[in-house]
Amino acid sequence: MLDIAEFLYPRDLQARPIEFRRVLLIGSCMAESLLRALMPRCPNTHFDYIVFNNLSEMRNEPPAPISEYDFQFIQLPLRSLIGDQVIRFSSFLKPDMNREFFRNAHYALQLMLDQTLKYNKESKIITFVQNFVVPQLSPAASLYSMGTNFDLRNLIQSLNAKLVEIIAKYSNVYLIDAEAIGSSMGKRYFLDDWLGFFTHAGVWYPDWAELDPDRIEPVPPLEETSGNQINQFLEAIWRACEYNYRVIQQIDSVKLVIFDLDDTLWRGLIGEHYGEGVERPIWEGWPLGLHEAILHLKARGILVAICSKNSPEIVKERWERTIPLQWIKLDDFVAADIAWTPKAEGVGRLMSSLSLTPRSVLFVDDNPVERESVKDAFPGIRAIGGNPLATRRILLAAPETQVRVMTRESVARDEMMRRQIKRESVRKSMSREDFLANLQCRISLGRFDSPTDARFARAFELLNKTNQFNTDGKRWTVQELDKFFAEKGEIITFNVVDKFTDYGLVGVILLQSTTIAQFVMSCRVLGLDVEIGVLRSIVSTIRGGGDSDPIAAAIVETEANLPSRDVYERAGFKDLGAGRFAFENAQPMEIPSYLSIEWA
C-alpha cells in the first residue's frame, strides 16, 4: 500500500529530483517534531529552527542570511490562538463569550502571521504556512451543537479559512494543508487530542505509556489503541513542501498529455466492443474518473491530444457509445492523430504541430510496448498508463501537472494552439515572405520593476516554464527577482496579436541598464521574426535615451534551447565568443516592415 505522502503527492512524473540547501522552520512543538524527523532523512539539508510559541516579536535576523534559505516553513501554535480559557468549556457555550472567542482567535491569528512572515515581507522568500488539524474527538456539548459555532472544531475550521484569506494578501506565501493530510491518512494515527487536550494540536509518541511505570495496573502500549503512523504524517508534510516548491518553480512541468484510446479512455476496443448490437463494457469507475481528469487538465491550461492506432471514421462514429455521458468530446482534444501508423510517429507529429519538446509531454497508454517504443524514440518524454486505477490520481495530483497561478494565457492556451495549427496550415500554402506580409502581426511592449505588477505572474510562469526559446535556461524564485529589481533591473514583456489569434503575453526580457540578462519567449510565435523586431525595438529605446555604450547579451547553451542560440546574431549583435554578444552600432537596425511594434 502507498504511504500517504506518495498517495497525495505522487512522484511518477518526476524527472529531476531536488535537494534543498537550507530550510528555516518556525513554530512550536509540531515544527520541532518535523525537525527531528527530517534531520536523518535529509542529511545534506541544513535546518534552522526558531521557536515561536506565543504572540511575540520575531528576531530581527534569521540564523543565516535569508538569501541562503530555499524556503521557510511556519507552523503556528493553536493553543496560543485560542487560549487555555477554552478548557472551561461552559464559557465557550455562552453566546456572547463564544463570539468573543472567535473574534479574539481570528485577531490573534492575524497578529501572529504578521510576525512570523517578517522575513517574507522583507525578502519575498518562499514561505509555506501549515494550517491546523481539526480534532478527531467531538468537543460539542450536544448533538444539536455539532457543526455550529458552539462546536470547538468549527472554530478551528474557521481559523483554517481565515488563514487562507490572510496569506493571500502576502507575496510568495502558500498553504500546507495538514488538515487534508490528516483526514486522508486518519488522525487517530498521529493526533494527540485523544490523550491530551483539544488545543494542543500535536503528535503523540509511543513512549508516553512509559511515563507511568509505577501504576497498580500497567499502562498498555498506545499501539493497542491506535497504530503509530507519526513519521508517515510528518513525511507527508515535508513532501507537501517539496510538492509546492516544484509547482512554484515549474520543475518538470507537463504542457501536453497525449492519450491512447482503447483500454485507456474506455474499457475494451472501440472496433470490437462498441458496435451496434454488442454489449458494451462497463464504463463506471476509472473511465469516468479519467474523463473528468481531462477536463481538469484543460482548465489548468494543459493541452490534451489523442494518439491511437484506430480507424478515424469508427472513432467518430462510435464516440458517443464509448463516452455515454459525453463528459468529454472529440473536440475537447487540441489535436488527434488516429491512424494505423506506429505510435511513435503519431506522437512525433503531434509534438511537431504543437511546437513542444519531449520533456514537456506525457504519454498515457495501456500498452507497455507502445510506452517503451515512444520513450525510446523521444528521450525525456514520460509515459504512464499500465495501472488504470492510478492514472487519474497521477494526472490530477502530480506537481508536474499543477500551476502556481492561473493566467489569462493559461486559460486560453487550448484555443490559441488550435489557431496556431490553423496558422501553420496557411503558412504551408504560401511563400514565407507572403505569409509574413499578410500575417498582420502586432507587438506591444511594456516594462515593469516590481513583483506587484499585474504582468508578473505570467512573466514568472514563462521564465520557469520555457525551455526552447530561453537564452540561458535559468529558473527564478520570486525572492531572486525581487533582488533583481532592487539592483535596478527591469522586466520587459511583450504581447503578440496577428490575424489568427491574440497570443497574450508571450515574451520576457530581463534588462539591467544596457545588459540583457535573459530572453525568454513562447514557442507559439517562433518563426514570425517577433524576437528580432523586439530586440531591435529595445535597442532603439536604449539608444533613444542617449546611451551609446555597447548593449551586452549572452547565450548559455542548454539541452533544449537550440532555437534561441542565434537570436542576437540575427538581430545584428556582434559575436564576441564564449557565448557573449554586443550591439556596438551607433544606430540600431531597422525593424522588419511586416511587424507593427508599439510601447504600451
Beta strands, then each sheet from edge to edge (+ up, - down):
strand 1: 22-27
strand 2: 46-51
strand 3: 71-75
strand 4: 127-130
strand 5: 173-176
strand 6: 256-259
strand 7: 303-309
strand 8: 335-339
strand 9: 361-364
strand 10: 382-384
strand 11: 441-448
strand 12: 489-497
strand 13: 502-512
strand 14: 515-521
strand 15: 551-554
strand 16: 574-577
strand 17: 580-583
strand 18: 595-599
sheet 1: 2+ 1+ 3+ 4+ 5+
sheet 2: 8+ 7+ 6+ 9+ 10+
sheet 3: 16+ 17- 15+ 14+ 13- 12+ 11- 18-
end
